Amino acid sequence: MMEFDLFREYGPALLRGLSVTIFCWIVGTACAMALGFVLALVQRGVSARPVQWILRAYVEFIRGTPFLVQLFVLYYGAPMLGLRLDAMPAGLLGLTIYGSPYFAEIFRAGLNAVPVGQIEAARAMGFAPATILRRIMIPVMLVSALPALVNFSIILTKETVILSMITVPEIMFETQTMMAETFAFAESTLVLALFFWVFVETISRIGRRLERRATHYLLDRS
């Protein structure tokens, strides 16, 4: 039988792990989106071949290697180059680096989906490039890219469990500690599964609401 009394003892630690997981996801996803958007803009706006090669190599290398390997390189390999990071900064930087190429490709596809006629009409009206980007391209791009952005953000929630491998005290780390000390594998696994189910469902509902609002906004503009 499940020993639910364990949750009274380990509840505070599990709640701390839960808060750390949410914090890591929010910061890591936001930074990865920001870096991905910059990469997408550079890919679109800079035609120099060396820059394009570097960006393409970065995207393909990060997408082609496991997140755990990247995390180990940052946490265990970076000190050999003089860069020493604690577990939390290494985890956040790892999430940023890992997520940025995926977000860059999503943003790039969204920007390419903007109708050329709208861009040419804005240029004909004398809009500056920055104004075209802000008032025309980004709103249209977000509507088409929002489902993919939400989907990959959900994927990143599950990648946060890998941070436990470098001792970031998130929910997986705390449940593993609970398992090791009590051998309550069923209870620990149940807590972990329920948390991620609720977390992912919440993000999905927020994403669907944002999609409806973005679509209505775009329809009102037209």
C-alpha positions in Angstrom: 0.0 0.0 0.0 1.1 3.6 -0.6 2.3 5.5 2.4 0.8 8.9 2.0 2.1 9.9 5.4 5.5 10.4 3.7 4.1 13.5 2.0 3.9 15.3 5.3 7.6 14.7 5.9 8.8 15.3 2.4 6.1 17.8 1.3 8.2 21.0 2.0 11.2 19.5 0.0 8.9 18.6 -2.9 7.3 22.0 -2.9 10.8 23.6 -3.0 11.7 21.3 -5.9 8.5 22.3 -7.6 9.2 26.0 -7.3 12.8 25.4 -8.6 11.5 23.5 -11.6 9.0 26.2 -12.5 11.7 28.9 -12.1 14.1 27.1 -14.3 11.5 26.5 -16.9 10.3 30.2 -17.0 13.9 31.6 -17.1 15.3 29.0 -19.4 12.3 29.2 -21.9 12.3 33.0 -21.9 16.1 33.3 -22.5 15.9 30.6 -25.2 13.1 32.4 -26.9 15.0 35.7 -26.8 18.2 34.2 -28.2 16.2 32.2 -30.8 14.5 35.3 -32.0 17.8 37.1 -32.3 19.2 34.2 -34.3 16.2 34.2 -36.6 16.6 37.9 -37.3 20.3 37.5 -38.0 19.6 34.6 -40.3 17.0 36.7 -42.2 18.8 40.0 -42.2 22.5 39.1 -42.6 23.4 37.5 -46.0 27.1 37.2 -45.4 28.0 33.6 -46.0 30.4 33.2 -43.0 27.7 34.4 -40.7 25.1 32.0 -42.2 27.6 29.1 -42.0 28.3 29.8 -38.3 24.6 30.1 -37.5 23.7 26.9 -39.4 26.6 25.0 -37.7 25.4 26.2 -34.3 21.8 25.2 -35.0 22.7 21.8 -36.4 25.2 21.0 -33.7 22.9 21.9 -30.8 19.9 20.1 -32.3 22.1 17.1 -33.1 23.5 16.5 -29.6 21.6 15.3 -26.5 20.8 17.9 -23.9 22.5 15.8 -21.2 25.8 15.9 -23.1 25.6 19.7 -23.5 24.8 20.1 -19.8 27.8 17.9 -18.8 30.1 19.9 -21.1 28.9 23.2 -19.4 29.1 22.0 -15.9 32.1 19.6 -15.9 34.0 20.7 -19.0 33.8 24.5 -18.8 36.0 24.7 -15.7 38.9 23.4 -17.8 38.5 26.5 -19.9 38.4 28.7 -16.8 34.6 29.1 -16.7 33.2 27.8 -13.4 29.5 27.7 -13.0 27.3 26.6 -10.1 24.6 24.1 -10.8 21.8 26.6 -11.2 23.5 29.0 -13.6 24.8 26.0 -15.6 21.3 24.6 -15.8 19.7 27.8 -16.9 22.5 28.5 -19.5 22.1 24.9 -20.7 18.3 25.3 -21.2 18.9 28.6 -23.0 21.5 27.1 -25.4 19.5 23.9 -26.0 16.2 25.6 -26.7 17.5 28.6 -28.8 18.1 26.7 -32.1 14.6 25.2 -32.0 13.0 28.6 -31.3 15.1 30.1 -34.0 13.8 27.7 -36.6 10.2 28.3 -35.4 10.6 32.1 -35.6 12.4 31.8 -39.0 9.5 29.8 -40.4 7.0 32.2 -39.0 8.8 35.2 -40.5 9.0 33.5 -43.8 5.3 32.9 -43.7 4.5 36.6 -43.6 2.8 37.5 -47.0 5.3 39.4 -49.2 2.5 41.7 -50.3 2.0 43.1 -46.9 5.8 43.8 -46.5 5.9 45.5 -50.0 2.8 47.5 -49.2 4.4 48.8 -46.0 7.6 49.7 -47.8 5.6 51.6 -50.4 3.9 53.6 -47.6 7.4 54.6 -46.4 7.6 52.4 -43.3 11.1 52.0 -41.8 12.4 48.4 -41.6 12.1 48.4 -37.8 8.5 49.6 -38.1 7.6 46.9 -40.6 9.1 44.3 -38.3 7.3 45.5 -35.2 3.9 46.3 -36.7 3.5 43.8 -39.5 5.9 40.9 -39.4 6.0 40.1 -35.7 2.2 40.1 -35.2 1.6 37.9 -38.2 4.5 35.6 -37.3 3.3 35.1 -33.8 -0.1 33.9 -34.9 1.4 31.2 -37.2 4.2 30.3 -34.8 2.4 30.3 -31.5 1.3 26.6 -31.6 4.9 25.5 -32.3 6.2 27.9 -29.6 3.8 26.5 -27.0 4.6 22.9 -28.1 8.3 23.3 -27.7 7.9 25.2 -24.4 6.0 22.1 -23.2 8.9 19.9 -24.3 11.3 22.1 -22.2 9.2 21.4 -19.1 10.2 17.8 -19.3 13.9 18.6 -20.1 14.1 20.3 -16.7 14.3 16.9 -15.0 17.8 16.4 -16.6 19.0 19.3 -14.4 19.0 16.9 -11.5 22.0 15.2 -13.1 24.1 18.3 -12.1 22.5 18.6 -8.6 20.0 21.3 -9.4 17.4 20.8 -6.6 14.4 20.6 -8.9 11.4 18.3 -8.5 13.2 15.2 -9.9 16.1 15.7 -7.6 13.8 15.9 -4.6 11.8 12.9 -5.6 15.0 10.9 -6.2 16.1 11.9 -2.7 12.7 10.7 -1.3 13.1 7.4 -3.2 16.6 6.8 -1.9 15.7 7.5 1.7 12.4 5.7 1.9 12.3 3.3 -1.0 8.8 4.7 -1.7 9.1 4.4 -5.5 5.4 4.4 -6.2 4.6 7.5 -4.1 7.6 9.4 -5.5 6.8 8.5 -9.1 3.1 9.4 -8.6 4.0 12.9 -7.3 6.4 13.4 -10.3 3.8 12.3 -12.8 1.0 14.3 -11.3 3.0 17.5 -11.2 4.1 17.3 -14.8 0.6 16.4 -16.0 -0.8 19.5 -14.2 2.0 21.7 -15.3 1.8 20.7 -19.0 -2.0 20.9 -19.0 -1.8 24.4 -17.5 0.6 25.5 -20.2 -1.5 24.0 -22.9 -4.6 25.8 -21.7 -2.8 29.1 -21.6 -1.4 28.5 -25.0 -4.8 27.8 -26.5 -6.1 31.0 -24.9 -3.2 33.0 -26.4 -3.8 31.5 -29.8 -7.5 32.6 -29.7 -6.5 36.1 -28.6 -3.8 36.4 -31.2 -6.2 35.3 -34.0 -8.8 37.8 -32.9 -6.2 40.5 -32.8 -5.0 39.8 -36.3 -8.6 39.7 -37.6 -9.4 43.0 -35.9 -6.3 44.5 -37.6 -7.4 43.3 -41.0 
